[in-house]
Each structure stands twice: as structure tokens, then as C-alpha cells.
Amino acid sequence: MKTQVCIIGAGPAGLLLGHLLRAEGIDCVVLERQTGDYVLSRIRAGVLETITVELMERLGLDARLKAEGLPHDGFNLADGERLIRIDMQELTGGHVVVYGQTEITRDLMDACPERGLDVIYEAAEVALHEVEGEAPYVTYRKDGREQRIDCRFIAGCDGFHGPGRKAIPAGVGKEYERVYPFGWLGILADVPPCNHELIYANHARGFALASMRSQTRSRYYVDVPLTERLEDWSDERVWDELALRLGPDAAAHITRGPSLEKSIAPLRSYVFAPMRHGSLILCGDSAHIVPPTGAKGLNLAASDVHYAAQALAAYFRRSDNDAIAAYSDKALARVWKSERFSWSLTKLMHRFPEDGPFERAMQVAELDYIASSRAAQTTIAENYIGLPV
């Protein structure tokens, strides 16, 4: 098989890039090692920045997003005694939309046949070859036979553990990483949210987040040590802990119910640079990971895809090699700003094991400053809705 761009990974990043390229008349094929049902079963974030919403609008795939998405003009920081509301609309004129990543993926997936985007699921043993030259190719195994796709570019949208980044020779790139000493224990339940906006809580017992997927489906988190076992956390224990950490006002409005999904996700900050090597371009989690505190993971992938689609379109339209060469620096400039915001919010709202009274006093002082400073709130709001692309 021959194509212009071979995309590895059929998550939202890979599918979004595929649709953007097809809209430009660029041939592409998406390879995914899992089944479509498995991809849709992954529970992920659901706060969309302007860039993600605008890309779906540009593709004309935003009908469900408009009908079911929940626009949020603000969110809250809690310190155990009060809610500090960050009014994004009033401070910046912008907002975010709560719409599950699973739903974004479903919308992109459902549009593939009509838009002529070829997705090959259950592609095993995917391997990238000759990425440093101008004629790379990808091999994979399907139905017991090895297959080959020749292309001009490969886009690695295959996540942190995928083969995309691993195809870059050792010594070519540099890794930056911070592994956090806790994970987020999340519970998904068909109950109404306790607040119409998100609450990020810093409590003596640890961090908590009250979020939602819809008016009738809620997503809550508490941070736990990495040594914790999921089987030790009954639904009742999770609800009890949430009621304590979110504070009495939120607790009074929590509706308890059986969990639909429960998991513990480790947290890390990670960047690989550069995000392009030869004919290989990296997008999304293959190049960077952010702790979910700032709601940046999916949105950073969307901005990567935006830049990648622009660069690839310029190349195939005008043989513009400079656009390809500039991709990594352009994407990384936004990545590092988002990494900074996610890291700083994580430090502000979590209790780290090594922290003592001084670090706790700094958190209190910072929250007091945010509560009383329009400038501080504006900075947070600008970063939360998403910096310009």
C-alpha cells in the first residue's frame, strides 16, 4: 500500500490529524493496534479548550459537541474553607466546554467512512523504517500476514508507550521528566454533579477534583500514594473521602451511586524534544505527558495536530520543507507553557510527601493571593482556556 502520510494511532490525535489531512486532499492511512471498541472504552479527560472545539467546528464534526457539550465560564479552587471562583468569561472573554474525550473519539471515528479516512484496526507489531530519509515505510501484521505501507511522512500519534518515539535513534532527542509520588483515583458514576462547575480542592487529607461528563454523569478524583491498591477502595470509601476533601458545601450536594469505572492513574510531566526527526512527526502523548490537573492532555494533542496539519499541507501544496522543519519548535513552544501551568497547579493543589510546614504555608499564601488578585486570576484563566496557537 502507498499513501502520503501514515498515521500511527487511532485515538483522538490520530483521527483528528487524519480528518484534517483528508480535508486538504492529502492521502493518509491510520494504523491502530487495538479494536475500535477498545479505543472507545478508554476513559479520559473531558475539558476542551478553544483550539479543540475550533478544529471540530472546522471539520463540521461538532453537531453532538454543540448539542451535548457543557460550556463552562468558570471553575473553582477550594482550600478547605472557601471556594475561589475563577471567572474565565469575565476575565478573558473565553470559556471551556465539558465533553468527554470518548465522545470526541466517537465523533471522529463515526465520520471516517463518509470522509474517506482509512483506519486499520488490530494492526499488530507496527514498526517504523527509514524515518531519516524521504521514503519511510511502516510494517505491521494483520490476519497473520505482514503488511507494508510506503509513505512520505509518518505521524506518531500512538501515545507514550507506542513505537513512534522509539523509532528515533538514541542520542537524537532529549527527555525531560518529573514522576509524581501519587496517582489519581478516579470514579465515574451516573449521578448529577455536586457543582455546575469543576472544583479543584487542596485539603489536609489530600487533593480532590469534582468534575462531570454531563448533567447526569459525574467524574470525581482523589489523590492517593502510588502504593495504594484499587481493591482497597470501595465505592463507599471513595465517596466518604470526597465528602471530606471537597468541603462541607460541596459534600452537601454530592449524590452517591455505584461506580461505572474506577481506576488509579499515575501522574507525570514528560517532554521529548525534538518532536520531529527526518520524516517522522510526533503528536500528543508520544511526545509529552502532563498531569491532568490543568486539563491539558487532549488539548495539547489538538494543538500539535493543528501545527502538524498546517506543516504537512504546506509541504504537499508547495513543497515547503521549511514548514516541516519548523513544526517541532512551534509545537514545543506551546507544550512547555502548558507543562508549566499543569506543573504549577499540581504543586499548588497537592500535598507532596517531602513538603513540610514551609511548603504548606506557601500554598496557603498563594491561594490567598489568588483569592484577592484579579491579575493572578486572569493569568490562571488565560492558561486554563488555552493559550493562542
URMO-V206624 format. One record per residue. N is the residue number from 0. NEAR is the number of other ideal C-beta (glycine too) atoms within 8 Angstrom. Layout:
n = [N	N]
near = [NEAR	NEAR]
This chain:
n = [0	1	2	3	4	5	6	7	8	9	10	11	12	13	14	15	16	17	18	19	20	21	22	23	24	25	26	27	28	29	30	31	32	33	34	35	36	37	38	39	40	41	42	43	44	45	46	47	48	49	50	51	52	53	54	55	56	57	58	59	60	61	62	63	64	65	66	67	68	69	70	71	72	73	74	75	76	77	78	79	80	81	82	83	84	85	86	87	88	89	90	91	92	93	94	95	96	97	98	99	100	101	102	103	104	105	106	107	108	109	110	111	112	113	114	115	116	117	118	119	120	121	122	123	124	125	126	127	128	129	130	131	132	133	134	135	136	137	138	139	140	141	142	143	144	145	146	147	148	149	150	151	152	153	154	155	156	157	158	159	160	161	162	163	164	165	166	167	168	169	170	171	172	173	174	175	176	177	178	179	180	181	182	183	184	185	186	187	188	189	190	191	192	193	194	195	196	197	198	199	200	201	202	203	204	205	206	207	208	209	210	211	212	213	214	215	216	217	218	219	220	221	222	223	224	225	226	227	228	229	230	231	232	233	234	235	236	237	238	239	240	241	242	243	244	245	246	247	248	249	250	251	252	253	254	255	256	257	258	259	260	261	262	263	264	265	266	267	268	269	270	271	272	273	274	275	276	277	278	279	280	281	282	283	284	285	286	287	288	289	290	291	292	293	294	295	296	297	298	299	300	301	302	303	304	305	306	307	308	309	310	311	312	313	314	315	316	317	318	319	320	321	322	323	324	325	326	327	328	329	330	331	332	333	334	335	336	337	338	339	340	341	342	343	344	345	346	347	348	349	350	351	352	353	354	355	356	357	358	359	360	361	362	363	364	365	366	367	368	369	370	371	372	373	374	375	376	377	378	379	380	381	382	383	384	385	386	387	388]
near = [7	5	11	10	15	15	15	17	17	14	12	12	15	17	16	13	16	14	15	14	15	12	9	11	4	11	7	15	14	15	15	14	7	9	7	11	6	8	13	10	6	8	8	9	9	13	12	14	12	9	12	12	13	8	13	12	8	8	11	5	10	11	6	9	16	7	6	9	12	10	8	13	9	10	13	13	14	15	10	8	4	6	9	11	8	13	10	16	10	5	11	9	3	10	9	16	12	14	11	9	10	10	12	15	13	9	13	13	13	6	12	13	5	5	9	6	12	8	13	11	9	9	12	8	7	14	9	13	8	8	13	7	8	5	7	17	11	15	12	14	10	10	3	4	6	7	10	8	14	8	14	8	14	17	16	18	17	11	10	7	3	13	11	16	12	6	11	9	6	3	4	7	10	5	7	9	8	8	7	12	7	12	13	13	15	13	13	12	12	6	10	7	10	12	10	3	10	13	16	13	17	14	13	5	6	12	15	15	11	16	13	13	10	7	7	6	12	14	11	13	13	13	11	12	8	8	4	11	6	9	4	6	11	5	10	6	9	15	11	8	11	14	10	9	13	15	12	5	7	15	12	6	8	12	8	7	7	5	10	7	8	11	8	10	8	8	12	10	15	11	13	13	10	9	14	11	10	8	11	16	14	14	17	15	10	15	15	11	9	13	12	12	10	13	11	10	12	13	15	14	15	15	13	16	16	12	12	14	12	9	14	15	11	11	13	8	7	5	4	10	7	6	11	14	7	9	14	10	8	9	15	12	8	12	14	9	10	15	12	8	12	15	12	8	12	14	8	10	11	13	9	8	6	4	7	6	5	6	9	10	8	8	10	9	8	9	13	8	9	12	8	5	8	6	6	9	12	10	8	11	14	10	12	13	12	12	8	3	7]
